[in-house]
Amino acid sequence: MLRPGDDAFWEGLGAAVASGRAGVLEEMFVEGATRWHSLTLDILGSVRAGLAPRARLAVRPPLSSDIDAVLASFPADGLVEGVWQDKDGRLHSAICDENEFPELASRISAASAAVLLSGYEGEDLPLYTAVMPDNDGVVRARWRPAPAAADQSRQTLSQAHFGASDQPARAAQQDQNPVPITAFRDDH
């Protein structure tokens, strides 16, 4: 079930931010392009206003200020996405494999908060997902975010109450080729 990034979504997101459950928003506005946004109650409206129509949204918990624990969580190998907040409050991210882990670790070690996410589909699911509607309020996106756990529960509830037997197909597998560490993005 496709969840629109409408008023109801943002109201629920506000409650999740207020409770400390949600802290960052990943905005995927074109395939392969992502911006990360810190979430606080006082800037939710400006974050929403700055999002691209048809963008896929993924809500995640707050970044961890325990940088030592984040650094200790690097896997032995594989693909990860590091998201970190620098001392000026700007968010950055990079996707890399084990060959670039030392450089990513160096960047995260200077951060004020960070998280490592698996670079593979189906792992480290976000809390919630949605797709932003066009400016006229209609969702016309041709893509769907991979469902989050809360979205899957919502889908099951929808099936139970409305008897839906067919659900939309999951999003296509993401490209699992690592982006070189030199492709660091400055996300605000």
N, C-alpha and C positions, 0 to 999 in steps of 0.2 A: 504494500500500500504506500503510495507516494504521499508524504506529508508536505504540505506547502509551508513556506516560511511566512505565514500570515500572522495576524494579531494574536491568535490563540497560541501559536508556537512561541512568539516573543513574550507573551504573558507567562507561559510555563518556564521559559528560559530565565526570565527575571526571578522567578521563585527559586530556581535551581542555583542561580548566582547568589541570591540572598542567603541561601542555606549553606553556601560554601561547596556545593556539589559540583558546579560548573565553573570553569575559570578561563578557558580559551576556546576560540571558535576558529575552525579551519574553513576557509572560503576557497573553493575550487571553481574558478570562474571560466576557465577554458581547460581542455585536457592538458595536463602536465603543468599548469600554472596554479600556484597556491599562495594565498596570503593568510597569515595568522593574526588574530586579534585577541588582545587581552580583554576580559569581560569584567566589568564592575557595574553596579547599578547606575552610577552617575554617567556612564558613557554608552549604555546599551542603545539608546536612541540614535546617537551619532554613528555607532558601528552599523546599525541596521540601515541607516540612510546612505552609508557609503558602499554597501554591498552591490555587486553587479546583478542585474536581472538574470534569471536562469542559473545562478550560481548554486552549486551543491554546497551544503553546509554540514559540518560535523562538529558537534559540541563535545568537548573533552573536559576532564577535571582540571583544576588549577595545576600549574607547573609546580614542581617540588623545589623548595629552597634548600633541601639537603643535597648539595652538589656532590658530596662524597658518595652518597648512596646512588645517585644517578650514574656517576663514573663507575661504580662497582657493578652496575647492572649491564654493562656492555657484554654481549654474548661472545663466545669464542670465534664465531664466524657468522656470516649471513648478511642480510640487508636490514639496515635500520634507518629511521628518520630521527634525527636529533632536532629538538625544538628548544630554544633557549632565549632568555631575556637578558639583554646586556644591562650594564650598570645605569644606562640612560633610559631604561624602560622599553627599548625597542625589541621586538621579537624577530628572531632569525631562525632559519631551518636549513637543513641539508640532509640529503639522502645519500648514504654511502655503504660500501661493503667493508669487510674486515681490513682491506688494504689501506683505507682512509681513516680507520678508527683512531689512530694516534692524533691526527690533525683535528678531528671532530672532538676528541677528548680535551685537547688543548683549548679549543674555543669554549667548550662547556665549562672547563675549570675556571674561567674568568667570568662566568655568568652569575647573575643573582638568583636565577631559578631556571629549571630545565626539566626535560623528560626525554626518554628514548622510547620510540614506538617501533614496533615491528614493521618492516617494509613489505610484508606479505599479506595478501588479501585474506580476510577472515580472522586475523589476529589483532589484538589490541583494538577491539571495536569501540567506537565512540559511544557516548551516553545517548545522544539523540542525533538524528539526521533530518534534513529537510532540503527543499529546493525553493529558491527565491522566485516569487512570481514576477511577471513583467510589471511595468509601471501601472498598467490598468487592472492589476490584481489577478490576472489569469496566469496559471502555471502552464507554460508551453515548452518547458525543457524536454529534450528528447533523451536525456540521461536520467538515471536514478542513482542516488547514493546507495552504497551497500547498506543494508539495514543494520541498525544498532540494536542492542538487546532490548531497549525500551520500545523501539519501533516494532520489533518482532512480537513483543507482548501485546502491543496495540493491534497488530495484524491478527493475532490469534483471537483476541477479544472481538474484533470485527467479524471474524469467521463465525464465532460462536453466536453472536447476536443477529447477524444478518444472513447467515447460511452461505456465504461466498465460498465457492469451491475452487475457483481459479485465482491465483495470485500472480502478479506480474513477475517476470523473470528477474533474477538478481542482476546486478550490474555486471558488465563484462569484466573479465579478469584484468587487473591493472598491469601495465607493463612492469615487469620485475627487473629490468635492467637498471643498475644503479646510475644515478646522476653523479658525475664527477664532483668531488669535494669543492672544486673551483667554482661550482655553480651555486654558491651560497646566495641566499636571497635576503634582502632587508625587508622584512614584513612589518607593517605598522598596524 
